[in-house]
Amino acid sequence: MKSNLICILITVIAYLILMVAVGIAYSRKNKNVSDFYLGGRKLGPLVAAMSAEASDMSSYLLMGLPGLAYLTGVADVGWTVIGLAVGTYINWLIVAKRLRIYSHKCNNSITIPDFFANRYRDNTRILKGLSALIILVFFVPYTASGFSACGKLFQSLFGMDYHAAMIMSGIIILLYTSIGGFLAASTTDLLQSIVMTAALIILVIFGVVTAGGFDSVAENAKNLSGYLTMFRLHDPETGGSSSYGFLTIISTLAWGLGYFGMPHILLRFMAIESSQKIKTSRRIASVWVVISMGIAILIGLIGNTLSAKGSIETLKDSAASETVVLKMAMLLSEHGVLAALLAGLIFAGILACTMSTSDSQLLAASSSMSENLLHGVFGIKMSNRTSMLSARLVLTIIAILGIVIAWNPNSSVFQIVSFAWAGFGATFGPIMLLALFWKRSNRWGAIAGMAVGGILVFVWKFCLRPLGGAWDIYELLPAFLAALAVDVIVSLATPKPEQEIMDEFEQVQQEMKT
């Protein structure tokens, strides 16, 4: 093995050992299932902020976003990032504090399905069961995207078999998550956000210097039709460009709506130690998200310049373009031992993006199956020890399913994430907003809205969107609006909530003012 690959391997192994060590360190703090899934609501503002954003910025931060910018320019990725940045800020601004207070008041809910069921006093268990099922349906492919990213990383780096690399990565993520639970996942997320940031900075500096400066990057981008405008989409096959119209812009901005329904992010709001510290978390999270995504786009533009200069190979399709960061890191590693170690940090950063999301998704999916379905819906009584064993067994099963879905090495990380994001945004987003802000909403509206949102995501994605034209918009937008409308209509058409629920809502309102 070449010396640069040895240096990279040493850095990556050191990073992986650190993640497992964190899991072991926190293993003794999981006294019960509540600690395992929500960390006893003890997250500080810095950990809460960076854990939420690191778990949000999955493999698309260092693979999906740079790859999309590399291939088509700034329009598609730019509007996506604007939607995500605005969505992040609004989610922290209006949802975080209210959910922290409300979820604690609702019988100390430790999962999103628990909160919905407790908020609406749903004794039918339909709402809890449906919520848990949705989490399983959409988190499995979301987790699969992370495993796919890991497989591509090790395949590109060491020529390792894609499937073997994917399985190895899954085992490591499963190991520290199942040992340490939520606190381990949140702490590793903080560490991973630091690694991601370092990787982004190193890539930009090296890429700009190698490309010949910012002027060279700008000149290359200007020579590509539609590459630098927010209203044209560059076509790498023809060299031309196509219009990026108003309807497409609105559709892309709709990515921001997804935040209101992301269980792994909402759980961080529920877990923060004090609602009074959320403002600090909001500022940290918002600044980091804007800077990190902006740099990710810039890396894509730099990568295209390096391809034009022959420094790295030309990446011709979406799956290949998602490896642009890998190609740049390998180029860096050829400049000596220190450069190789820095390149290893970049590869660790890509792993960090993937692992920080996958561990959170595994925990959320595990809680849905073990805590919400087996215990909450089917009424299977388990001791604390049995509950912990069940949680870890479910983690393993979900990880295996994720590996099966990601078995195709040509799958696009960005496309998988896009669909799962739409699924959560449309099913949980409208219901979460109405549960927090509308006293008149009831369980029948929530059930109907959730069902409509989930069904329409599939129908729009696979039946309507392929028709093109006005139908070719991101499935999250129509499904979100439909679910919101159905929830309101059904709530108004059915009896108002019991007085106990109305009083609890008012109590939360009063606490929000303190």
Number of C-alpha atoms within 10 A of each C-alpha: 6 7 13 22 20 16 22 27 22 16 21 21 14 14 22 18 14 15 26 20 17 20 25 19 15 20 20 10 16 21 14 15 20 19 19 27 27 26 28 21 22 16 23 16 23 19 21 31 29 28 29 27 25 31 28 23 21 28 30 27 26 34 28 28 29 30 33 27 28 31 27 25 30 28 24 23 24 23 21 21 24 19 21 23 23 18 21 25 20 18 23 24 15 14 19 24 22 20 23 24 20 24 25 15 17 21 12 17 21 25 24 27 28 25 24 24 24 20 22 21 18 16 12 11 17 15 26 25 21 20 25 27 18 20 26 21 15 21 27 24 22 26 31 28 30 31 33 31 33 28 27 24 24 23 18 16 18 14 11 15 13 20 22 13 22 27 20 15 24 26 15 16 23 23 20 26 31 28 22 27 31 30 28 28 32 28 22 28 29 24 21 27 25 15 21 25 16 16 24 24 16 17 24 19 12 17 27 21 13 18 21 13 14 13 11 17 20 14 11 19 21 13 11 17 20 24 27 21 17 18 19 21 23 26 17 18 10 8 12 14 19 12 13 17 13 10 15 18 20 16 20 25 23 25 26 24 26 28 27 27 24 24 23 26 26 22 25 27 29 32 26 27 19 17 19 13 15 23 16 14 22 22 16 17 24 20 12 18 23 17 13 19 25 18 21 28 25 23 28 30 28 32 33 30 26 25 18 14 15 10 16 17 15 18 20 12 14 20 20 16 26 29 21 29 26 22 21 25 26 23 18 24 22 16 12 12 16 14 21 26 22 21 31 30 28 31 29 26 26 28 27 33 29 31 32 30 27 32 31 30 27 31 25 24 30 28 32 29 23 23 27 26 22 18 15 20 19 11 11 11 11 15 9 12 12 12 19 22 15 19 25 22 15 21 25 19 12 24 26 17 15 26 24 16 17 26 18 12 15 12 17 23 26 21 15 19 23 18 20 23 23 30 30 29 30 34 35 31 26 28 31 22 17 18 22 19 15 14 16 18 25 27 26 22 25 29 23 21 29 29 21 21 31 24 15 23 26 16 13 20 18 12 12 16 16 12 11 9 9 10 16 16 22 24 29 32 22 19 28 30 16 18 29 27 16 21 28 22 15 19 22 15 11 13 12 15 17 12 9 10 19 16 12 16 21 12 14 18 16 10 13 14 6 6
